[in-house]
Amino acid sequence: MRAVIESDIRADIGGDAQRIEAMRTRWSRATFTHVLLPIWVTA
């Protein structure tokens, strides 16, 4: 996950070279949501 966050930061900054001195990430209650899809029944 760290590599993904770091590449997102580099893409956001742009330019030829970046120096990332600190990354502070905070996770807050990672959850997921159920997706309700219609179910088609044929007889």
C-alpha distances in whole Angstrom, upper triangle without the diagonal:
4,5,5,6,9,10,11,13,14,16,17,19,20,23,23,21,19,19,16,18,15,12,13,11,12,12,15,16,14,16,17,21,23,24,28,30,33,35,38,41,43,47
4,5,5,6,9,10,11,12,14,15,17,18,21,21,19,16,15,13,14,12,9,10,9,12,13,16,18,16,19,20,24,26,28,31,33,37,38,41,44,47,50
4,5,5,6,9,10,10,12,14,15,16,18,18,17,15,15,12,15,14,11,13,12,15,16,19,21,19,21,22,25,28,29,32,33,37,39,41,44,47,50
4,5,5,6,9,10,11,12,14,15,18,19,17,16,16,14,16,15,12,14,12,15,15,18,19,17,19,20,22,25,25,29,30,34,36,38,41,44,47
4,6,5,6,9,10,11,12,14,17,18,17,14,14,11,14,12,9,10,9,12,13,16,18,16,19,20,22,25,26,30,31,35,37,40,43,46,49
4,5,5,6,9,10,11,12,15,15,13,11,11,8,11,10,8,11,11,14,16,19,21,19,22,23,26,29,30,34,35,38,40,43,46,49,52
4,5,5,6,9,10,10,13,13,12,11,12,11,14,14,12,14,14,17,18,21,23,21,23,24,26,29,29,33,34,37,39,42,45,47,51
4,5,5,6,9,10,13,15,14,12,14,12,15,14,12,13,13,16,17,19,21,19,22,22,24,27,27,31,32,35,37,40,43,46,49
4,5,5,6,9,12,13,12,9,10,8,12,11,9,12,12,15,17,20,22,21,23,24,27,30,30,34,35,38,41,43,47,49,53
4,5,5,6,9,10,9,7,9,8,12,12,12,15,15,19,20,23,26,24,27,27,30,32,33,36,37,41,43,45,48,51,55
4,6,5,9,10,11,10,12,12,16,16,14,17,17,20,21,24,26,24,26,27,28,31,31,34,35,38,40,43,46,48,52
4,6,9,12,12,11,13,12,15,15,14,16,16,19,20,23,25,23,26,26,28,31,31,34,35,38,41,43,47,49,53
4,7,10,9,8,10,10,13,14,13,16,17,20,22,25,28,26,29,29,31,34,34,38,39,42,44,47,50,53,56
4,7,8,8,11,12,16,17,16,19,20,23,25,28,30,29,31,31,33,36,36,39,39,43,45,47,51,53,57
4,6,7,11,13,16,18,18,22,23,26,28,31,34,32,35,35,37,40,39,43,43,46,49,51,54,56,60
4,7,11,13,16,19,20,23,24,28,30,33,36,34,36,37,39,41,41,44,45,48,50,52,56,58,61
4,7,10,13,16,17,20,22,26,28,31,34,32,35,36,38,41,41,45,45,49,51,53,56,59,62
4,6,9,12,13,17,19,22,25,28,31,29,32,34,36,39,39,43,44,47,50,52,55,58,61
4,6,9,11,15,17,21,24,27,30,29,32,34,36,39,40,44,45,49,51,53,57,59,63
4,6,7,11,13,17,20,23,26,25,29,30,33,36,37,41,42,46,48,51,54,57,60
4,7,10,13,17,20,23,26,26,30,32,35,38,39,43,45,48,50,53,57,59,63
4,7,10,13,16,20,23,23,26,29,32,35,36,40,42,46,48,51,54,57,60
4,6,10,13,16,19,19,23,25,28,31,33,36,38,42,44,47,50,53,57
4,7,10,13,16,17,20,23,26,29,31,35,37,41,43,46,49,52,56
4,7,10,13,13,17,19,22,26,27,31,33,37,39,43,46,49,52
4,6,10,11,14,17,20,24,26,29,32,36,38,41,44,48,51
4,6,7,11,14,17,20,23,26,29,33,35,38,41,44,47
4,6,9,12,15,19,21,24,27,31,33,37,40,43,46
4,6,10,13,16,19,22,25,29,31,34,37,40,43
4,7,10,14,16,20,23,26,28,32,34,38,41
4,7,10,13,16,19,23,25,28,31,34,37
4,7,9,13,16,19,21,25,27,31,34
4,6,9,13,16,18,22,25,28,31
4,6,10,13,15,18,21,25,27
4,6,10,12,16,19,22,25
4,7,9,13,15,19,22
4,6,10,13,16,19
4,6,10,13,16
4,6,10,13
4,7,10
4,7
4
